[in-house]
Amino acid sequence: MCSHYLVEPVVCTPAAGWEKGQIENQIGTLRQHLFTPRPHVKTLEELNDWLRGEVEAWGRDTAHPECRESAVWEVFQAERRR
């Protein structure tokens, strides 16, 4: 997809090794939050619907790390409108 859309896959800023640890920590935290206990679903569509709901609920309840007066979900919605 990167070659199709002509973008470079950059997860971290080059030469900033500390970012990799932060990203791995965030993934581990979300993985633990979402999959402990393991959800019981019958189809992939059911899992996707469940995950979407859980992530949206988390975003509505969690303060944004840079804009403490707003929730993550509010900042996400504002960025989508641009």
N, C-alpha and C positions, 0 to 999 in steps of 0.2 A: 504494500500500500504506500510505503514511503516513496518508492520510485514512481508510482502512479501519480501521487499528489506533489511530487518534487519537494519533499521536506526531508530534513536530516533527523534521524531518531536520536534526540539528546534528552536523557532523563536527568542528568546532572550537569552542572556547569563544568566544563573541562578544567582540570587542575584544582578542583575543589573537592577533595576526597571526603571531607566531613559530610557533604550532602548525601552521599550514598548511604551512610549509616542512618541518617534521618529518614530517608525514604524507606529503607528496610524496616525501621522501627514503626513507621506509620502503617506499612502494609501488615506487619505482624500484629499490631494493635487492632486494626480493622478485622483481620482474619480471626483473631480470638473473639472479638465482639460479635461478629456475624455468624461464626460457625461453631461456637461453643454455647450450648449443646448443638450437635449437628442437626440441621433441619431435615425433616422427613417429607420428601416430595416425590411425586410419581413421574413427573415429566420435566424436561428442561425448561419449558415455558412457565410451569408453576414455580420452579426455582428462580427464574428471572423475575417474575412478578413479585415473589417474596423478597428477593434481594433489593429490588427497586424500592419497595415500601420501607424496608429496614434502613436503607441508605438515606432516603428522604427524611425519615423520622429522626435519624441521627443528625442530619444536617440542620433540621429545624430546632433541635434541642441543644446544639453545640455552638458556643460562641466562636466567632471567627478569630484566628490568632492575631491578626493585625488590626481588625476593626472590631474591638471588643463590644461595642454597642449594638452590633448586628450579629445575627446567626449566620452560620456557613451557608445555609440555604438562601438567605436574603442576598448575600453577596454573589452567590452563584447565579441567581435569577437576574440580578442587575447586570452582571457581565454578559449573560446570554442576550440581553436586549440591545447591546451595543452593536 
